[in-house]
Amino acid sequence: MTAIAKSKPKAERIDLRVSITAKALLQRAAAARQKSVSEFVLDSAQTAAFEALADRREFRLDKKQWAAFLEALDSPPKKKPRLEKLLKTPSVFE
């Protein structure tokens, strides 16, 4: 279980209506992870929520850190010869 699910008592409910097929899939996946369906769905939903919000989190910098951050953004990219070679090499799938 994630830290959020363990950290506070559970007082809220979320009700879902699912197809028989979806329920069976969730039950099999939960059993494979040795969790209840509720635990599996909650863990999976929280992981998806964190991923969806990852680029929207707030971060704070003091003036010196902000200046360094802007300088890094404005500086030209570093040459990566090995990466350039890799990207120019035909793929095995081509």
N, C-alpha and C positions, 0 to 999 in steps of 0.2 A: 504494500500500500504506500501511497505517497505521503510525504510529511504533512501535507494539508489535511488529508483524510484522517491521520492519526492524532493531530494536534488538538482538536477541539471536539467536544461531544456533538453527536449528530442530532440536529433538531429540525432539519428541513427534509422535505421529500421531493423527489422528481419522479413523476409517473411517465412511463413510456408505453406506447402501444406498438407492438412489432408483429411481423408476420410469423407464422409457425416456423418457416425456414430460418428467419433471422434469429429467433429465439433458440432454435436447435444449434445454430452456429455459435452463438454466444455461450451456450451451455457447454459445448465441446471445447471451446477455447478456454473457458474458465476452468474446466476440469483439467485441461492440459497444464495449466499454471497452478493447479491446486488451490483455487480460489472459488469463492461463491460468485454467482453471476453478478450480484450487486458490486462486490469488490472489483471484479474484472472490468465491468462497465465504468465504474467510477475512476479507477486508475487510468483506463484508456482515454476517457473523456478529459481528465485533468492533463494528461500528457499532451493530447491534441490541443487543448486550450493554451498551455504554456508555449507550444510551438507556434500557434496562431498569433500569440501576443509578443513573441520574443523580440521582434524588431520595433515594438511600440513602447518598450520600457523606458523609463526616464533615467538619465544619469546626470550627475552634477560635476562641474569642474570649476576650480578657482580660476582667476584671471591668467595665471601662468600656464596652467594645464590647458585652458581654452586656447591660448595663443599657440602652444605646441601642437594641439590638435588641428587647428586651422593650417598651421605650417605643413603638417604632414599631409593634409588633404590637398593643399595647393602644390606640393612638390611633384615633379614628374615621376612616373613609375620607374622602378629600377629595372634594368635589363635582366632578363632571365634566359640566357642562351639555351640551356637544356630544355626549358619549357617551349621556347620557339622551335627548337629542333623536333620535339615531340609532336607539336601541333602541325608541323609541315610533313611529318612522316605519314604515309597512307595507312589507314586503318586496316586491320585484318578482315574487317567486314566489308570493305570496299571492293 
